[in-house]
Amino acid sequence: MKVDVRFENGFEKAFAVGVVLVALAVVFLVGYLISPGAAYAEWDSSSGFGDSYYLRGIADNIDDVSDELSEISGTLSNIERSMP
């Protein structure tokens, strides 16, 4: 597939570039608004690697969810084994 884009004058080129820039700005703004606040972690200066307490909190939450899912999986396995 080949796409051929031609502009008749400089105004059309500038307008097309402007439309693309506005579209990119809208996509960035929407992404910024719907992203979780923890995605923009603050650096912890006490650590040499720049660990963030936000990232540690997220990791703790992932561990908790993982433990709960493991427990649910074990319960479902027990139910499955007890079925005829």
N, C-alpha and C positions, 0 to 999 in steps of 0.2 A: 504494500500500500504506500502510495506516495501522496504527500500533502504539499501543494504548491500555494504559497501565500505571497501575494504581490500587493504592493501599495502604489497608488498613483502619485502621491506627493508626500512631503515631509509631515504635513499635519496628520495624515492617516497613520503614519508610523508612530508619531508622538502619542496620538490618541490610543493606539493599540498598546503601546508600552504603558501608558497611564492606566488603562483598564487592567492589564496584568498586574501592575503594582498594587492597585486597589484590591484586586481579588486576593493577592497574597497577604495583604494587610488584614483583610477580613478573616482569612483562615487563621492567621496568627492570633488575632484578637479572640476569636471563638475558642481556639485551643487554650489560650491563657485563661479565659473565663471558666472553662469547664474542667481544667486540670485541678487536682487536689493541691491544697496548700503545702503539704509535706513534700511535693515534688520540687519545691524551691527551698531546699534545705539550707540552713545557716551553718557556717563552718564553726566548729568548736576549736578554739585556739589552744586548748590544753592538750590536744592530741597532735602528734607529729604527722599523722596521716590525714588530718582534717576530717575526722569522723564527726558526724552530726548526731545530736540526741534525737532529732526527728527520724533519721535513718535507723537508729537503734530501736526506737519505738515501733517503727514499721516492722523491723525484723522480729521484735517480740510479738507483735500481733500476728505475723505470719506463723511463728512457732505455735502460738495458742490455737490458731485455726487448724494448723497441721495436726496438732494433738487431738483436737475435737474430731477432725475428719478420720483420723486413725481409729478413734474410739467408735465412731459410727460404722466404719468399715468392719471392725471386729464384731460389733453387734449384728450387723447384717450377715456376716459369715456364720455366726452362731445360729441365727434364724434359718439360714439356708441349709445348714447341716441338720437341723432338727426337723426339717420338712421331709415328708415321705417321698 
